[in-house]
Amino acid sequence: MSNLNSDFKNILEILENNLKNKEDLELVKVQMFSLYNLFFDEIANLENLANSRISELTKKQTDMENTLKSIEKEIKNISIDIYGEDEDSDEYTFTINCPYCDEEFTLEMDKLEDEITCPNCNEIIELDWGHECDEGNCSSCGHICNHDEDDDM
C-alpha cells in the first residue's frame, strides 16, 4: 500500500505541474480523490468478504473435525464391542474349551491360526473360524486351505 500512496502523490504532482488552469486542476484532484476512495472502499469490502469466508471455513473445519472425532470414537467402540478389546491391539483373546479334556483356557492370538495345543492335555485342537474357501484361498483371511474337491461330494 505504501507504493500506491507514493504513486498517487506522484500523479498529483504531475497534474499540478502540467495543468495551468487552477479550476481544472481542482476538478481533476477531486475526481482522483473520489476514485482513490472508491478503490480503497472496494478493497475493504473484498477484505471483509474474504475474512467472512475464512471465518465460515474455519467454523466448518472445526465442525468437521469434531464430527470426525465422534465417528472415530464410535468406530473404536464398535471394535471394542466386536473384539472385546481396543482395536489398536494386534492380539485377540479367545476362551476355548478343549474337546479332549474339557479344560477351559484363554488364548491370545495375533493372527488366525488353524490349530493350537491344549496347555493341559497337549492335544492339538483344530480351530474352525467358519469361513468358506474359494479354490483353496480363504476369502476371510487369505490363507491357503487344504481344500479337496472330493470333500464337496
Backbone hydrogen bonds, N-H to C=O, Kabsch-Sander energy under -0.5 kcal/mol:
donor,donor_aa,acceptor,acceptor_aa,energy
5,N,1,M,-2.2
6,S,2,S,-2.1
7,D,3,N,-2.7
8,F,4,L,-2.3
9,K,5,N,-2.2
10,N,6,S,-2.2
11,I,7,D,-2.2
12,L,8,F,-2.2
13,E,9,K,-2.1
14,I,10,N,-2.3
15,L,11,I,-2.4
16,E,12,L,-2.4
17,N,13,E,-2.2
18,N,14,I,-1.7
19,L,15,L,-2.6
20,K,18,N,-0.7
22,K,20,K,-0.7
25,L,21,N,-2.4
26,E,22,K,-2.4
27,L,23,E,-2.2
28,V,24,D,-2.6
29,K,25,L,-2.5
30,V,26,E,-2.5
31,Q,27,L,-2.3
32,M,28,V,-2.6
33,F,29,K,-2.7
34,S,30,V,-2.2
35,L,31,Q,-2.5
36,Y,32,M,-2.9
37,N,33,F,-2.7
38,L,34,S,-2.6
39,F,35,L,-2.5
40,F,36,Y,-2.1
41,D,37,N,-2.5
42,E,38,L,-2.4
43,I,39,F,-2.1
44,A,40,F,-2.4
45,N,41,D,-2.4
46,L,42,E,-2.5
47,E,43,I,-2.5
48,N,44,A,-2.5
49,L,45,N,-2.5
50,A,46,L,-2.7
51,N,47,E,-2.6
52,S,48,N,-2.4
53,R,49,L,-2.5
54,I,50,A,-2.6
55,S,51,N,-2.3
56,E,52,S,-2.3
57,L,53,R,-2.7
58,T,54,I,-2.5
59,K,55,S,-2.2
60,K,56,E,-2.7
61,Q,57,L,-2.7
62,T,58,T,-2.3
63,D,59,K,-2.6
64,M,60,K,-2.7
65,E,61,Q,-2.6
66,N,62,T,-2.3
67,T,63,D,-2.5
68,L,64,M,-2.8
69,K,65,E,-2.4
70,S,66,N,-2.1
71,I,67,T,-2.5
72,E,68,L,-2.9
73,K,69,K,-2.2
74,E,70,S,-2.3
75,I,71,I,-2.7
76,K,72,E,-2.3
77,N,73,K,-2.3
78,I,74,E,-2.5
79,S,75,I,-2.6
80,I,76,K,-2.4
81,D,77,N,-2.5
82,I,78,I,-2.5
83,Y,79,S,-3.1
84,G,80,I,-2.0
89,S,86,D,-1.4
92,Y,109,M,-3.6
94,F,107,L,-2.9
96,I,94,F,-0.5
96,I,105,F,-3.2
98,C,96,I,-0.5
98,C,103,E,-2.9
102,D,98,C,-1.7
105,F,96,I,-2.6
105,F,103,E,-0.5
107,L,94,F,-3.4
109,M,92,Y,-3.2
109,M,107,L,-0.5
116,I,125,I,-2.3
118,C,123,E,-2.7
122,N,118,C,-1.5
125,I,116,I,-3.4
126,E,124,I,-0.6
127,L,114,D,-3.3
129,W,127,L,-0.6
134,D,137,N,-1.9
137,N,134,D,-1.6
138,C,136,G,-0.6
138,C,143,H,-2.4
139,S,132,E,-1.3
142,G,138,C,-1.6
145,C,136,G,-2.6
145,C,143,H,-0.5
147,H,145,C,-1.6
148,D,146,N,-0.6
149,E,147,H,-0.5
151,D,148,D,-1.6
152,D,149,E,-1.1
153,M,150,D,-1.0
